[in-house]
């Protein structure tokens, strides 16, 4: 029967004590979806902002054309 040194057992125990909690924390982090909601809200806000900018840009161009036309008619 082979004997295992106590130094080897101590090293293995220390290795497990460090690695097992780290793996548990990693698994908990991967299962946690609370941050995903914040990211989704951020993407929705960004999409709405792009839509507002596009609409305002289009309206601004039309208003500029209209005011230029009125200005030239008043001269």
PQR file with spaces between the fields and no chain letter, atoms N, CA, C, O and H, PARSE charges and radii, in Angstrom:
ATOM       1  N    UNK     1       0.845   -1.153    0.000 -0.4000 1.5000
ATOM       2  CA   UNK     1       0.000    0.000    0.000 -0.0000 2.0000
ATOM       3  C    UNK     1       0.906    1.237    0.000  0.5500 1.7000
ATOM       4  O    UNK     1       1.855    1.331    0.779 -0.5500 1.4000
ATOM       5  N    UNK     2       0.590    2.180   -0.891 -0.4000 1.5000
ATOM       6  CA   UNK     2       1.401    3.390   -0.992 -0.0000 2.0000
ATOM       7  C    UNK     2       0.982    4.377    0.084  0.5500 1.7000
ATOM       8  O    UNK     2      -0.197    4.526    0.405 -0.5500 1.4000
ATOM       9  H    UNK     2      -0.180    2.104   -1.524  0.4000 1.0000
ATOM      10  N    UNK     3       1.972    5.033    0.617 -0.4000 1.5000
ATOM      11  CA   UNK     3       1.689    6.030    1.649 -0.0000 2.0000
ATOM      12  C    UNK     3       1.736    7.417    1.010  0.5500 1.7000
ATOM      13  O    UNK     3       2.599    7.708    0.182 -0.5500 1.4000
ATOM      14  H    UNK     3       2.930    4.913    0.356  0.4000 1.0000
ATOM      15  N    UNK     4       0.812    8.245    1.403 -0.4000 1.5000
ATOM      16  CA   UNK     4       0.773    9.625    0.946 -0.0000 2.0000
ATOM      17  C    UNK     4       1.336   10.484    2.064  0.5500 1.7000
ATOM      18  O    UNK     4       0.945   10.362    3.225 -0.5500 1.4000
ATOM      19  H    UNK     4       0.110    8.010    2.076  0.4000 1.0000
ATOM      20  N    UNK     5       2.256   11.349    1.688 -0.4000 1.5000
ATOM      21  CA   UNK     5       2.866   12.180    2.726 -0.0000 2.0000
ATOM      22  C    UNK     5       1.853   13.203    3.235  0.5500 1.7000
ATOM      23  O    UNK     5       0.955   13.628    2.509 -0.5500 1.4000
ATOM      24  H    UNK     5       2.573   11.448    0.745  0.4000 1.0000
ATOM      25  N    UNK     6       2.018   13.579    4.476 -0.4000 1.5000
ATOM      26  CA   UNK     6       1.107   14.572    5.047 -0.0000 2.0000
ATOM      27  C    UNK     6       1.303   15.929    4.391  0.5500 1.7000
ATOM      28  O    UNK     6       0.380   16.743    4.360 -0.5500 1.4000
ATOM      29  H    UNK     6       2.748   13.233    5.066  0.4000 1.0000
ATOM      30  N    UNK     7       2.497   16.179    3.868 -0.4000 1.5000
ATOM      31  CA   UNK     7       2.735   17.433    3.151 -0.0000 2.0000
ATOM      32  C    UNK     7       1.874   17.481    1.897  0.5500 1.7000
ATOM      33  O    UNK     7       1.302   18.523    1.576 -0.5500 1.4000
ATOM      34  H    UNK     7       3.247   15.518    3.893  0.4000 1.0000
ATOM      35  N    UNK     8       1.777   16.356    1.182 -0.4000 1.5000
ATOM      36  CA   UNK     8       0.940   16.294   -0.017 -0.0000 2.0000
ATOM      37  C    UNK     8      -0.530   16.495    0.310  0.5500 1.7000
ATOM      38  O    UNK     8      -1.244   17.176   -0.426 -0.5500 1.4000
ATOM      39  H    UNK     8       2.242   15.510    1.443  0.4000 1.0000
ATOM      40  N    UNK     9      -0.990   15.905    1.412 -0.4000 1.5000
ATOM      41  CA   UNK     9      -2.383   16.076    1.832 -0.0000 2.0000
ATOM      42  C    UNK     9      -2.660   17.528    2.227  0.5500 1.7000
ATOM      43  O    UNK     9      -3.717   18.079    1.919 -0.5500 1.4000
ATOM      44  H    UNK     9      -0.410   15.352    2.010  0.4000 1.0000
ATOM      45  N    UNK    10      -1.697   18.130    2.908 -0.4000 1.5000
ATOM      46  CA   UNK    10      -1.864   19.527    3.322 -0.0000 2.0000
ATOM      47  C    UNK    10      -1.934   20.427    2.102  0.5500 1.7000
ATOM      48  O    UNK    10      -2.759   21.340    2.050 -0.5500 1.4000
ATOM      49  H    UNK    10      -0.839   17.683    3.158  0.4000 1.0000
ATOM      50  N    UNK    11      -1.079   20.179    1.122 -0.4000 1.5000
ATOM      51  CA   UNK    11      -1.104   20.984   -0.112 -0.0000 2.0000
ATOM      52  C    UNK    11      -2.422   20.803   -0.848  0.5500 1.7000
ATOM      53  O    UNK    11      -2.985   21.772   -1.358 -0.5500 1.4000
ATOM      54  H    UNK    11      -0.409   19.438    1.164  0.4000 1.0000
ATOM      55  N    UNK    12      -2.926   19.563   -0.911 -0.4000 1.5000
ATOM      56  CA   UNK    12      -4.186   19.298   -1.593 -0.0000 2.0000
ATOM      57  C    UNK    12      -5.340   19.982   -0.863  0.5500 1.7000
ATOM      58  O    UNK    12      -6.226   20.559   -1.494 -0.5500 1.4000
ATOM      59  H    UNK    12      -2.469   18.776   -0.497  0.4000 1.0000
ATOM      60  N    UNK    13      -5.325   19.913    0.482 -0.4000 1.5000
ATOM      61  CA   UNK    13      -6.367   20.557    1.269 -0.0000 2.0000
ATOM      62  C    UNK    13      -6.345   22.069    1.046  0.5500 1.7000
ATOM      63  O    UNK    13      -7.394   22.686    0.860 -0.5500 1.4000
ATOM      64  H    UNK    13      -4.606   19.444    0.995  0.4000 1.0000
ATOM      65  N    UNK    14      -5.160   22.661    1.066 -0.4000 1.5000
ATOM      66  CA   UNK    14      -5.038   24.100    0.835 -0.0000 2.0000
ATOM      67  C    UNK    14      -5.536   24.469   -0.566  0.5500 1.7000
ATOM      68  O    UNK    14      -6.215   25.479   -0.750 -0.5500 1.4000
ATOM      69  H    UNK    14      -4.308   22.160    1.217  0.4000 1.0000
ATOM      70  N    UNK    15      -5.189   23.636   -1.544 -0.4000 1.5000
ATOM      71  CA   UNK    15      -5.606   23.889   -2.927 -0.0000 2.0000
ATOM      72  C    UNK    15      -7.131   23.855   -3.027  0.5500 1.7000
ATOM      73  O    UNK    15      -7.736   24.718   -3.664 -0.5500 1.4000
ATOM      74  H    UNK    15      -4.637   22.815   -1.395  0.4000 1.0000
ATOM      75  N    UNK    16      -7.748   22.854   -2.394 -0.4000 1.5000
ATOM      76  CA   UNK    16      -9.206   22.735   -2.431 -0.0000 2.0000
ATOM      77  C    UNK    16      -9.888   23.873   -1.695  0.5500 1.7000
ATOM      78  O    UNK    16     -10.912   24.378   -2.155 -0.5500 1.4000
ATOM      79  H    UNK    16      -7.256   22.153   -1.877  0.4000 1.0000
ATOM      80  N    UNK    17      -9.339   24.287   -0.558 -0.4000 1.5000
ATOM      81  CA   UNK    17      -9.936   25.370    0.218 -0.0000 2.0000
ATOM      82  C    UNK    17      -9.942   26.676   -0.569  0.5500 1.7000
ATOM      83  O    UNK    17     -10.827   27.513   -0.388 -0.5500 1.4000
ATOM      84  H    UNK    17      -8.507   23.877   -0.184  0.4000 1.0000
ATOM      85  N    UNK    18      -8.964   26.847   -1.431 -0.4000 1.5000
ATOM      86  CA   UNK    18      -8.902   28.061   -2.251 -0.0000 2.0000
ATOM      87  C    UNK    18      -9.792   27.918   -3.483  0.5500 1.7000
ATOM      88  O    UNK    18     -10.554   28.833   -3.794 -0.5500 1.4000
ATOM      89  H    UNK    18      -8.245   26.167   -1.578  0.4000 1.0000
ATOM      90  N    UNK    19      -9.713   26.798   -4.185 -0.4000 1.5000
ATOM      91  CA   UNK    19     -10.384   26.631   -5.481 -0.0000 2.0000
ATOM      92  C    UNK    19     -11.894   26.440   -5.372  0.5500 1.7000
ATOM      93  O    UNK    19     -12.639   26.991   -6.182 -0.5500 1.4000
ATOM      94  H    UNK    19      -9.093   26.054   -3.932  0.4000 1.0000
ATOM      95  N    UNK    20     -12.355   25.678   -4.397 -0.4000 1.5000
ATOM      96  CA   UNK    20     -13.788   25.371   -4.293 -0.0000 2.0000
ATOM      97  C    UNK    20     -14.614   26.637   -4.061  0.5500 1.7000
ATOM      98  O    UNK    20     -15.613   26.830   -4.754 -0.5500 1.4000
ATOM      99  H    UNK    20     -11.750   25.230   -3.739  0.4000 1.0000
ATOM     100  N    UNK    21     -14.241   27.510   -3.114 -0.4000 1.5000
ATOM     101  CA   UNK    21     -15.019   28.747   -2.963 -0.0000 2.0000
ATOM     102  C    UNK    21     -14.961   29.626   -4.215  0.5500 1.7000
ATOM     103  O    UNK    21     -15.942   30.288   -4.555 -0.5500 1.4000
ATOM     104  H    UNK    21     -13.430   27.353   -2.551  0.4000 1.0000
ATOM     105  N    UNK    22     -13.822   29.632   -4.896 -0.4000 1.5000
ATOM     106  CA   UNK    22     -13.712   30.426   -6.117 -0.0000 2.0000
ATOM     107  C    UNK    22     -14.664   29.888   -7.186  0.5500 1.7000
ATOM     108  O    UNK    22     -15.307   30.666   -7.892 -0.5500 1.4000
ATOM     109  H    UNK    22     -13.025   29.094   -4.619  0.4000 1.0000
ATOM     110  N    UNK    23     -14.755   28.584   -7.306 -0.4000 1.5000
ATOM     111  CA   UNK    23     -15.666   27.988   -8.286 -0.0000 2.0000
ATOM     112  C    UNK    23     -17.117   28.274   -7.925  0.5500 1.7000
ATOM     113  O    UNK    23     -17.936   28.544   -8.803 -0.5500 1.4000
ATOM     114  H    UNK    23     -14.233   27.952   -6.733  0.4000 1.0000
ATOM     115  N    UNK    24     -17.434   28.217   -6.646 -0.4000 1.5000
ATOM     116  CA   UNK    24     -18.801   28.517   -6.210 -0.0000 2.0000
ATOM     117  C    UNK    24     -19.160   29.969   -6.526  0.5500 1.7000
ATOM     118  O    UNK    24     -20.267   30.257   -6.981 -0.5500 1.4000
ATOM     119  H    UNK    24     -16.768   27.998   -5.932  0.4000 1.0000
ATOM     120  N    UNK    25     -18.215   30.882   -6.281 -0.4000 1.5000
ATOM     121  CA   UNK    25     -18.464   32.288   -6.594 -0.0000 2.0000
ATOM     122  C    UNK    25     -18.607   32.506   -8.098  0.5500 1.7000
ATOM     123  O    UNK    25     -19.444   33.298   -8.531 -0.5500 1.4000
ATOM     124  H    UNK    25     -17.316   30.648   -5.912  0.4000 1.0000
ATOM     125  N    UNK    26     -17.799   31.812   -8.895 -0.4000 1.5000
ATOM     126  CA   UNK    26     -17.895   31.907  -10.348 -0.0000 2.0000
ATOM     127  C    UNK    26     -19.243   31.395  -10.843  0.5500 1.7000
ATOM     128  O    UNK    26     -19.861   32.010  -11.711 -0.5500 1.4000
ATOM     129  H    UNK    26     -17.119   31.169   -8.543  0.4000 1.0000
ATOM     130  N    UNK    27     -19.698   30.280  -10.299 -0.4000 1.5000
ATOM     131  CA   UNK    27     -20.998   29.742  -10.687 -0.0000 2.0000
ATOM     132  C    UNK    27     -22.125   30.693  -10.301  0.5500 1.7000
ATOM     133  O    UNK    27     -23.063   30.888  -11.074 -0.5500 1.4000
ATOM     134  H    UNK    27     -19.196   29.780   -9.593  0.4000 1.0000
ATOM     135  N    UNK    28     -22.041   31.280   -9.124 -0.4000 1.5000
ATOM     136  CA   UNK    28     -23.064   32.235   -8.690 -0.0000 2.0000
ATOM     137  C    UNK    28     -23.059   33.465   -9.589  0.5500 1.7000
ATOM     138  O    UNK    28     -24.120   33.988   -9.929 -0.5500 1.4000
ATOM     139  H    UNK    28     -21.279   31.121   -8.496  0.4000 1.0000
ATOM     140  N    UNK    29     -21.879   33.927   -9.973 -0.4000 1.5000
ATOM     141  CA   UNK    29     -21.768   35.085  -10.871 -0.0000 2.0000
ATOM     142  C    UNK    29     -22.387   34.776  -12.233  0.5500 1.7000
ATOM     143  O    UNK    29     -23.093   35.613  -12.795 -0.5500 1.4000
ATOM     144  H    UNK    29     -21.018   33.502   -9.697  0.4000 1.0000
ATOM     145  N    UNK    30     -22.131   33.593  -12.761 -0.4000 1.5000
ATOM     146  CA   UNK    30     -22.670   33.225  -14.069 -0.0000 2.0000
ATOM     147  C    UNK    30     -24.184   33.057  -14.037  0.5500 1.7000
ATOM     148  O    UNK    30     -24.853   33.292  -15.043 -0.5500 1.4000
ATOM     149  H    UNK    30     -21.557   32.913  -12.304  0.4000 1.0000
ATOM     150  N    UNK    31     -24.731   32.653  -12.891 -0.4000 1.5000
ATOM     151  CA   UNK    31     -26.187   32.490  -12.766 -0.0000 2.0000
ATOM     152  C    UNK    31     -26.907   33.806  -12.496  0.5500 1.7000
ATOM     153  O    UNK    31     -28.108   33.908  -12.746 -0.5500 1.4000
ATOM     154  H    UNK    31     -24.188   32.463  -12.074  0.4000 1.0000
ATOM     155  N    UNK    32     -26.203   34.810  -11.993 -0.4000 1.5000
ATOM     156  CA   UNK    32     -26.808   36.091  -11.631 -0.0000 2.0000
ATOM     157  C    UNK    32     -27.182   36.872  -12.893  0.5500 1.7000
ATOM     158  O    UNK    32     -26.334   37.123  -13.749 -0.5500 1.4000
ATOM     159  H    UNK    32     -25.228   34.728  -11.790  0.4000 1.0000
ATOM     160  N    UNK    33     -28.455   37.250  -12.999 -0.4000 1.5000
ATOM     161  CA   UNK    33     -28.930   37.979  -14.175 -0.0000 2.0000
ATOM     162  C    UNK    33     -29.366   39.404  -13.843  0.5500 1.7000
ATOM     163  O    UNK    33     -29.993   40.062  -14.673 -0.5500 1.4000
ATOM     164  H    UNK    33     -29.143   37.046  -12.303  0.4000 1.0000
ATOM     165  N    UNK    34     -29.050   39.887  -12.658 -0.4000 1.5000
ATOM     166  CA   UNK    34     -29.511   41.223  -12.271 -0.0000 2.0000
ATOM     167  C    UNK    34     -28.869   42.313  -13.111  0.5500 1.7000
ATOM     168  O    UNK    34     -29.520   43.320  -13.391 -0.5500 1.4000
ATOM     169  H    UNK    34     -28.540   39.353  -11.983  0.4000 1.0000
ATOM     170  N    UNK    35     -27.633   42.155  -13.519 -0.4000 1.5000
ATOM     171  CA   UNK    35     -26.966   43.150  -14.357 -0.0000 2.0000
ATOM     172  C    UNK    35     -27.530   43.188  -15.761  0.5500 1.7000
ATOM     173  O    UNK    35     -27.474   44.229  -16.416 -0.5500 1.4000
ATOM     174  H    UNK    35     -27.104   41.337  -13.292  0.4000 1.0000
ATOM     175  N    UNK    36     -28.071   42.084  -16.238 -0.4000 1.5000
ATOM     176  CA   UNK    36     -28.620   42.026  -17.589 -0.0000 2.0000
ATOM     177  C    UNK    36     -29.785   42.992  -17.745  0.5500 1.7000
ATOM     178  O    UNK    36     -29.954   43.579  -18.814 -0.5500 1.4000
ATOM     179  H    UNK    36     -28.117   41.238  -15.706  0.4000 1.0000
ATOM     180  N    UNK    37     -30.579   43.167  -16.721 -0.4000 1.5000
ATOM     181  CA   UNK    37     -31.714   44.085  -16.788 -0.0000 2.0000
ATOM     182  C    UNK    37     -31.238   45.518  -16.983  0.5500 1.7000
ATOM     183  O    UNK    37     -31.811   46.256  -17.785 -0.5500 1.4000
ATOM     184  H    UNK    37     -30.442   42.690  -15.853  0.4000 1.0000
ATOM     185  N    UNK    38     -30.209   45.914  -16.268 -0.4000 1.5000
ATOM     186  CA   UNK    38     -29.668   47.268  -16.408 -0.0000 2.0000
ATOM     187  C    UNK    38     -29.126   47.487  -17.819  0.5500 1.7000
ATOM     188  O    UNK    38     -29.309   48.558  -18.397 -0.5500 1.4000
ATOM     189  H    UNK    38     -29.743   45.314  -15.617  0.4000 1.0000
ATOM     190  N    UNK    39     -28.472   46.490  -18.362 -0.4000 1.5000
ATOM     191  CA   UNK    39     -27.932   46.602  -19.721 -0.0000 2.0000
ATOM     192  C    UNK    39     -29.081   46.718  -20.716  0.5500 1.7000
ATOM     193  O    UNK    39     -29.007   47.516  -21.650 -0.5500 1.4000
ATOM     194  H    UNK    39     -28.324   45.620  -17.892  0.4000 1.0000
ATOM     195  N    UNK    40     -30.128   45.944  -20.532 -0.4000 1.5000
ATOM     196  CA   UNK    40     -31.277   46.021  -21.441 -0.0000 2.0000
ATOM     197  C    UNK    40     -31.920   47.403  -21.397  0.5500 1.7000
ATOM     198  O    UNK    40     -32.262   47.960  -22.441 -0.5500 1.4000
ATOM     199  H    UNK    40     -30.188   45.296  -19.773  0.4000 1.0000
ATOM     200  N    UNK    41     -32.088   47.960  -20.200 -0.4000 1.5000
ATOM     201  CA   UNK    41     -32.654   49.311  -20.095 -0.0000 2.0000
ATOM     202  C    UNK    41     -31.747   50.334  -20.768  0.5500 1.7000
ATOM     203  O    UNK    41     -32.232   51.270  -21.403 -0.5500 1.4000
ATOM     204  H    UNK    41     -31.811   47.507  -19.353  0.4000 1.0000
ATOM     205  N    UNK    42     -30.447   50.165  -20.634 -0.4000 1.5000
ATOM     206  CA   UNK    42     -29.501   51.057  -21.298 -0.0000 2.0000
ATOM     207  C    UNK    42     -29.620   50.990  -22.808  0.5500 1.7000
ATOM     208  O    UNK    42     -29.575   52.018  -23.483 -0.5500 1.4000
ATOM     209  H    UNK    42     -30.053   49.405  -20.118  0.4000 1.0000
ATOM     210  N    UNK    43     -29.773   49.788  -23.345 -0.4000 1.5000
ATOM     211  CA   UNK    43     -29.932   49.635  -24.797 -0.0000 2.0000
ATOM     212  C    UNK    43     -31.245   50.242  -25.279  0.5500 1.7000
ATOM     213  O    UNK    43     -31.292   50.852  -26.347 -0.5500 1.4000
ATOM     214  H    UNK    43     -29.810   48.952  -22.797  0.4000 1.0000
ATOM     215  N    UNK    44     -32.299   50.082  -24.507 -0.4000 1.5000
ATOM     216  CA   UNK    44     -33.589   50.683  -24.867 -0.0000 2.0000
ATOM     217  C    UNK    44     -33.467   52.203  -24.877  0.5500 1.7000
ATOM     218  O    UNK    44     -33.947   52.857  -25.802 -0.5500 1.4000
ATOM     219  H    UNK    44     -32.261   49.586  -23.639  0.4000 1.0000
ATOM     220  N    UNK    45     -32.827   52.771  -23.853 -0.4000 1.5000
ATOM     221  CA   UNK    45     -32.648   54.224  -23.782 -0.0000 2.0000
ATOM     222  C    UNK    45     -31.813   54.725  -24.957  0.5500 1.7000
ATOM     223  O    UNK    45     -32.110   55.780  -25.518 -0.5500 1.4000
ATOM     224  H    UNK    45     -32.436   52.240  -23.101  0.4000 1.0000
ATOM     225  N    UNK    46     -30.782   53.989  -25.331 -0.4000 1.5000
ATOM     226  CA   UNK    46     -29.949   54.374  -26.469 -0.0000 2.0000
ATOM     227  C    UNK    46     -30.765   54.341  -27.762  0.5500 1.7000
ATOM     228  O    UNK    46     -30.625   55.232  -28.600 -0.5500 1.4000
ATOM     229  H    UNK    46     -30.541   53.133  -24.875  0.4000 1.0000
ATOM     230  N    UNK    47     -31.606   53.335  -27.933 -0.4000 1.5000
ATOM     231  CA   UNK    47     -32.446   53.246  -29.129 -0.0000 2.0000
ATOM     232  C    UNK    47     -33.431   54.394  -29.217  0.5500 1.7000
ATOM     233  O    UNK    47     -33.631   54.970  -30.286 -0.5500 1.4000
ATOM     234  H    UNK    47     -31.719   52.612  -27.252  0.4000 1.0000
ATOM     235  N    UNK    48     -34.045   54.727  -28.093 -0.4000 1.5000
ATOM     236  CA   UNK    48     -34.984   55.853  -28.076 -0.0000 2.0000
ATOM     237  C    UNK    48     -34.254   57.149  -28.388  0.5500 1.7000
ATOM     238  O    UNK    48     -34.781   57.994  -29.112 -0.5500 1.4000
ATOM     239  H    UNK    48     -33.882   54.260  -27.224  0.4000 1.0000
ATOM     240  N    UNK    49     -33.048   57.320  -27.852 -0.4000 1.5000
ATOM     241  CA   UNK    49     -32.263   58.527  -28.118 -0.0000 2.0000
ATOM     242  C    UNK    49     -31.939   58.668  -29.595  0.5500 1.7000
ATOM     243  O    UNK    49     -32.035   59.762  -30.151 -0.5500 1.4000
ATOM     244  H    UNK    49     -32.621   56.634  -27.263  0.4000 1.0000
ATOM     245  N    UNK    50     -31.557   57.577  -30.230 -0.4000 1.5000
ATOM     246  CA   UNK    50     -31.249   57.611  -31.666 -0.0000 2.0000
ATOM     247  C    UNK    50     -32.495   57.986  -32.458  0.5500 1.7000
ATOM     248  O    UNK    50     -32.414   58.774  -33.400 -0.5500 1.4000
ATOM     249  H    UNK    50     -31.479   56.688  -29.778  0.4000 1.0000
ATOM     250  N    UNK    51     -33.642   57.434  -32.089 -0.4000 1.5000
ATOM     251  CA   UNK    51     -34.892   57.760  -32.786 -0.0000 2.0000
ATOM     252  C    UNK    51     -35.235   59.245  -32.620  0.5500 1.7000
ATOM     253  O    UNK    51     -35.617   59.901  -33.588 -0.5500 1.4000
ATOM     254  H    UNK    51     -33.708   56.794  -31.324  0.4000 1.0000
ATOM     255  N    UNK    52     -35.103   59.772  -31.409 -0.4000 1.5000
ATOM     256  CA   UNK    52     -35.398   61.191  -31.167 -0.0000 2.0000
ATOM     257  C    UNK    52     -34.460   62.078  -31.969  0.5500 1.7000
ATOM     258  O    UNK    52     -34.900   63.061  -32.567 -0.5500 1.4000
ATOM     259  H    UNK    52     -34.792   59.239  -30.622  0.4000 1.0000
ATOM     260  N    UNK    53     -33.177   61.747  -31.991 -0.4000 1.5000
ATOM     261  CA   UNK    53     -32.209   62.549  -32.751 -0.0000 2.0000
ATOM     262  C    UNK    53     -32.544   62.531  -34.235  0.5500 1.7000
ATOM     263  O    UNK    53     -32.452   63.565  -34.896 -0.5500 1.4000
ATOM     264  H    UNK    53     -32.820   60.949  -31.506  0.4000 1.0000
ATOM     265  N    UNK    54     -32.931   61.380  -34.770 -0.4000 1.5000
ATOM     266  CA   UNK    54     -33.276   61.288  -36.187 -0.0000 2.0000
ATOM     267  C    UNK    54     -34.500   62.148  -36.508  0.5500 1.7000
ATOM     268  O    UNK    54     -34.512   62.850  -37.519 -0.5500 1.4000
ATOM     269  H    UNK    54     -33.006   60.540  -34.233  0.4000 1.0000
ATOM     270  N    UNK    55     -35.527   62.100  -35.659 -0.4000 1.5000
ATOM     271  CA   UNK    55     -36.753   62.879  -35.892 -0.0000 2.0000
ATOM     272  C    UNK    55     -36.461   64.373  -35.784  0.5500 1.7000
ATOM     273  O    UNK    55     -36.884   65.152  -36.638 -0.5500 1.4000
ATOM     274  H    UNK    55     -35.517   61.530  -34.837  0.4000 1.0000
ATOM     275  N    UNK    56     -35.741   64.774  -34.739 -0.4000 1.5000
ATOM     276  CA   UNK    56     -35.432   66.193  -34.547 -0.0000 2.0000
ATOM     277  C    UNK    56     -34.564   66.712  -35.688  0.5500 1.7000
ATOM     278  O    UNK    56     -34.742   67.846  -36.134 -0.5500 1.4000
ATOM     279  H    UNK    56     -35.397   64.142  -34.045  0.4000 1.0000
ATOM     280  N    UNK    57     -33.633   65.900  -36.160 -0.4000 1.5000
ATOM     281  CA   UNK    57     -32.782   66.300  -37.281 -0.0000 2.0000
ATOM     282  C    UNK    57     -33.624   66.517  -38.537  0.5500 1.7000
ATOM     283  O    UNK    57     -33.417   67.494  -39.257 -0.5500 1.4000
ATOM     284  H    UNK    57     -33.489   64.979  -35.797  0.4000 1.0000
ATOM     285  N    UNK    58     -34.561   65.624  -38.804 -0.4000 1.5000
ATOM     286  CA   UNK    58     -35.440   65.774  -39.969 -0.0000 2.0000
ATOM     287  C    UNK    58     -36.331   66.995  -39.861  0.5500 1.7000
ATOM     288  O    UNK    58     -36.495   67.727  -40.837 -0.5500 1.4000
ATOM     289  H    UNK    58     -34.729   64.831  -38.220  0.4000 1.0000
ATOM     290  N    UNK    59     -36.911   67.230  -38.687 -0.4000 1.5000
ATOM     291  CA   UNK    59     -37.771   68.394  -38.475 -0.0000 2.0000
ATOM     292  C    UNK    59     -36.945   69.676  -38.572  0.5500 1.7000
ATOM     293  O    UNK    59     -37.409   70.668  -39.134 -0.5500 1.4000
ATOM     294  H    UNK    59     -36.778   66.635  -37.894  0.4000 1.0000
ATOM     295  N    UNK    60     -35.726   69.663  -38.029 -0.4000 1.5000
ATOM     296  CA   UNK    60     -34.858   70.836  -38.074 -0.0000 2.0000
ATOM     297  C    UNK    60     -34.531   71.247  -39.499  0.5500 1.7000
ATOM     298  O    UNK    60     -34.507   72.437  -39.812 -0.5500 1.4000
ATOM     299  H    UNK    60     -35.350   68.857  -37.572  0.4000 1.0000
ATOM     300  N    UNK    61     -34.284   70.287  -40.352 -0.4000 1.5000
ATOM     301  CA   UNK    61     -33.984   70.584  -41.752 -0.0000 2.0000
ATOM     302  C    UNK    61     -35.200   71.199  -42.437  0.5500 1.7000
ATOM     303  O    UNK    61     -35.063   72.168  -43.184 -0.5500 1.4000
ATOM     304  H    UNK    61     -34.305   69.320  -40.097  0.4000 1.0000
ATOM     305  N    UNK    62     -36.380   70.650  -42.193 -0.4000 1.5000
ATOM     306  CA   UNK    62     -37.607   71.199  -42.797 -0.0000 2.0000
ATOM     307  C    UNK    62     -37.890   72.611  -42.286  0.5500 1.7000
ATOM     308  O    UNK    62     -38.282   73.485  -43.059 -0.5500 1.4000
ATOM     309  H    UNK    62     -36.491   69.862  -41.586  0.4000 1.0000
ATOM     310  N    UNK    63     -37.692   72.834  -40.982 -0.4000 1.5000
ATOM     311  CA   UNK    63     -37.917   74.172  -40.426 -0.0000 2.0000
ATOM     312  C    UNK    63     -36.929   75.183  -41.003  0.5500 1.7000
ATOM     313  O    UNK    63     -37.301   76.319  -41.297 -0.5500 1.4000
ATOM     314  H    UNK    63     -37.374   72.124  -40.354  0.4000 1.0000
ATOM     315  N    UNK    64     -35.697   74.779  -41.159 -0.4000 1.5000
ATOM     316  CA   UNK    64     -34.689   75.665  -41.727 -0.0000 2.0000
ATOM     317  C    UNK    64     -35.073   76.061  -43.148  0.5500 1.7000
ATOM     318  O    UNK    64     -34.943   77.227  -43.520 -0.5500 1.4000
ATOM     319  H    UNK    64     -35.396   73.856  -40.920  0.4000 1.0000
ATOM     320  N    UNK    65     -35.539   75.114  -43.939 -0.4000 1.5000
ATOM     321  CA   UNK    65     -35.971   75.407  -45.306 -0.0000 2.0000
ATOM     322  C    UNK    65     -37.158   76.365  -45.297  0.5500 1.7000
ATOM     323  O    UNK    65     -37.192   77.311  -46.084 -0.5500 1.4000
ATOM     324  H    UNK    65     -35.644   74.166  -43.638  0.4000 1.0000
ATOM     325  N    UNK    66     -38.122   76.136  -44.427 -0.4000 1.5000
ATOM     326  CA   UNK    66     -39.315   76.972  -44.328 -0.0000 2.0000
ATOM     327  C    UNK    66     -38.949   78.404  -43.931  0.5500 1.7000
ATOM     328  O    UNK    66     -39.428   79.355  -44.549 -0.5500 1.4000
ATOM     329  H    UNK    66     -38.095   75.367  -43.788  0.4000 1.0000
ATOM     330  N    UNK    67     -38.095   78.570  -42.895 -0.4000 1.5000
ATOM     331  CA   UNK    67     -37.695   79.907  -42.452 -0.0000 2.0000
ATOM     332  C    UNK    67     -36.880   80.634  -43.524  0.5500 1.7000
ATOM     333  O    UNK    67     -36.996   81.851  -43.669 -0.5500 1.4000
ATOM     334  H    UNK    67     -37.705   77.797  -42.394  0.4000 1.0000
ATOM     335  N    UNK    68     -36.067   79.905  -44.263 -0.4000 1.5000
ATOM     336  CA   UNK    68     -35.303   80.521  -45.358 -0.0000 2.0000
ATOM     337  C    UNK    68     -36.259   81.020  -46.434  0.5500 1.7000
ATOM     338  O    UNK    68     -36.068   82.108  -46.978 -0.5500 1.4000
ATOM     339  H    UNK    68     -35.973   78.917  -44.144  0.4000 1.0000
ATOM     340  N    UNK    69     -37.280   80.237  -46.741 -0.4000 1.5000
ATOM     341  CA   UNK    69     -38.267   80.643  -47.740 -0.0000 2.0000
ATOM     342  C    UNK    69     -39.029   81.889  -47.277  0.5500 1.7000
ATOM     343  O    UNK    69     -39.214   82.823  -48.058 -0.5500 1.4000
ATOM     344  H    UNK    69     -37.435   79.354  -46.299  0.4000 1.0000
ATOM     345  N    UNK    70     -39.463   81.912  -46.041 -0.4000 1.5000
ATOM     346  CA   UNK    70     -40.194   83.067  -45.495 -0.0000 2.0000
ATOM     347  C    UNK    70     -39.293   84.298  -45.499  0.5500 1.7000
ATOM     348  O    UNK    70     -39.738   85.394  -45.841 -0.5500 1.4000
ATOM     349  H    UNK    70     -39.312   81.154  -45.407  0.4000 1.0000
ATOM     350  N    UNK    71     -38.031   84.120  -45.122 -0.4000 1.5000
ATOM     351  CA   UNK    71     -37.098   85.235  -45.075 -0.0000 2.0000
ATOM     352  C    UNK    71     -36.885   85.836  -46.462  0.5500 1.7000
ATOM     353  O    UNK    71     -36.842   87.056  -46.622 -0.5500 1.4000
ATOM     354  H    UNK    71     -37.669   83.230  -44.845  0.4000 1.0000
ATOM     355  N    UNK    72     -36.754   84.979  -47.444 -0.4000 1.5000
ATOM     356  CA   UNK    72     -36.529   85.498  -48.807 -0.0000 2.0000
ATOM     357  C    UNK    72     -37.785   86.182  -49.345  0.5500 1.7000
ATOM     358  O    UNK    72     -37.679   87.131  -50.122 -0.5500 1.4000
ATOM     359  H    UNK    72     -36.789   83.988  -47.314  0.4000 1.0000
ATOM     360  N    UNK    73     -38.963   85.722  -48.948 -0.4000 1.5000
ATOM     361  CA   UNK    73     -40.210   86.368  -49.394 -0.0000 2.0000
ATOM     362  C    UNK    73     -40.404   87.727  -48.736  0.5500 1.7000
ATOM     363  O    UNK    73     -41.016   88.614  -49.331 -0.5500 1.4000
ATOM     364  H    UNK    73     -39.049   84.952  -48.317  0.4000 1.0000
ATOM     365  N    UNK    74     -39.891   87.910  -47.511 -0.4000 1.5000
ATOM     366  CA   UNK    74     -40.042   89.183  -46.817 -0.0000 2.0000
ATOM     367  C    UNK    74     -39.090   90.251  -47.344  0.5500 1.7000
ATOM     368  O    UNK    74     -39.332   91.436  -47.118 -0.5500 1.4000
ATOM     369  H    UNK    74     -39.394   87.190  -47.027  0.4000 1.0000
ATOM     370  N    UNK    75     -38.040   89.885  -48.023 -0.4000 1.5000
ATOM     371  CA   UNK    75     -37.075   90.869  -48.530 -0.0000 2.0000
ATOM     372  C    UNK    75     -37.550   91.587  -49.719  0.5500 1.7000
ATOM     373  O    UNK    75     -36.840   92.441  -50.249 -0.5500 1.4000
ATOM     374  H    UNK    75     -37.844   88.922  -48.207  0.4000 1.0000
